[in-house]
Amino acid sequence: MTLDAAVSARLKRNADGLIAAVVVEHATSDVLMMAWMNDDALAATLATRRGTYWSRSRQKLWVKGETSGHYQHVREVRIDCDGDTVLLRVDQTGPACHTGTHTCFDTEERLLLADEKELA
């Protein structure tokens, strides 16, 4: 699979040739996760409608759910105004996070904003 030349031309990659991918659940708009994509991952995602990403630790493509069964059916892909991030809207099967939670942002850790600190 090859990424369409017009799409490829719009992308601004980091030094490793990657773009950030923010994944949002279509039904709830919950931010599920953030991952990295290269051109091959984005091309595979567009062709198969399955969330496909670049694993920086394994240095290879991975399809979300390949081992866990928690697949992402991709409904929409958007490129941001700078071309350095894509937004995927997905139907998530099972938890999105490798820890078993619905979203990677389910942690109780929340950074306090300046005005919240003043009110405390």
Secondary structure, DSSP 8 states (H G I E B T S, - for coil): ----HHHHHH----TTS-EEEEEEETTT--EEEEEEE-HHHHHHHHHH-B-EEEETTTTEEEETTTTTS--EEEEEEEE-TTSSEEEEEEEE-S-SSTTSSSSTT-SS-----HHHHHH-
